[in-house]
Amino acid sequence: MRAHFKPLRLGLEAGCWVVLARFSAGAVVPLHYHTGVAEVYTMAGSWHYLEYPDQPQTAGSYMYEPAGSVHTFVCPETNTGDTVLFIRVEGANINFTDDGQFHSIVDTTFIRFQAEFLQAERGLPPLNYIGGGATGYMSKP
C-alpha cells in the first residue's frame, strides 16, 4: 500500500487541516473516529468505507461527514490508478487497531511534526503549506 499526503493548510489555532492525498489500489486506512467535520472531494480514482460498500466515491464525488463519524477507508484492489483526494478535516482522527484498541491521533500538530520530520530526513526543500494566524497562499511546488 502506498499513501502520500501533501499538507495544504495546517491551522493550528482551530485544529483544521487540509491535505491532498494519493492512495494506491488496495490502500486501507484503519478504523478511525472523527472528532470534527470531515469533507472529501474525490479528484481521481475510487474508494469507499468498508462499513458502507454501497456508497462508492468516484472522481467528482464530494462527501461531507459530521463529527463522530466512524469508518474504515478502502481503495479497491481493482483500481487501475491512484485515488487522489482533497481532504479538509476539523479536529482529529482517532485511530484504532484491527482489534479495536486505541492506536494513535492524527491532527494538525501531528501532521506538521511528521511532514517536517520527513522533509528533514529526506533532505527535501522546505515545505510549502499555509499555516495559521494569517491570510496565506501557496505557490505551485
Summary of the structure (lengths in Angstrom):
residues: 141
radius of gyration: 15.1
end to end distance: 24.8
largest distance: 42.9
contacts: 386
relative contact order: 0.27
helix: 10%
strand: 49%
